[in-house]
Amino acid sequence: MNTYARSAQATGCDAVDLYVWNGRVSKALLEDIAHVGVLLRNFMSIRLSNACGHDDWYKDDTRFRFNSARTKRFENSIDEIERQIRYSGKPVTPGRVIADMSLGSWCFLLSSRLEQTVWRALRDPANGGMPNYPSRKRAMFESHVKTMRDLRNRLSHQEHIVLDNLADEHRYLDEQCANLHWIACAIDPKAADWIRSQSRVPALRATRP
């Protein structure tokens, strides 16, 4: 509780109240991340499926070159997902595999080593393209998604978002919320507005002890 005690002392509130508030805002942020994550997953999956003409695009290593000569990390992750689906007694379908792919896997698909395969397919107008992201700069898009992944990891591991300096805390949360909105807008501005309208984060931030 040391982090909360320091911040509580600086702002004149109770450390336990601050701890409870931190948990509530964290869960609300995870809701927003889940919405943006689904939007990102569906966008990428549809574009890659259109590019190769089948829903199990994640197996098309010939086209997309997911796996290097030294490692088959992506292929291994897909194999593990399929194994878990079979273990649960369900049939393996592209929909179930894609739904179980981690945010880390989607970040990998945006990496520089796949710029000439995956990224080219994502921005190709023939596959649906990226009409809401006219600059189509892969590195910038990847950076925003990585920031979302890092926030998700921080919140999932119960790390605090409360900071000793209140101004720094407000700035950090503003930046994180703006980042989520940026990703959603680059994919679908209407969806971005809907996600923002459903977010519990602004109301909870207003209740900070």
Beta strands, then each sheet from edge to edge (+ up, - down):
end
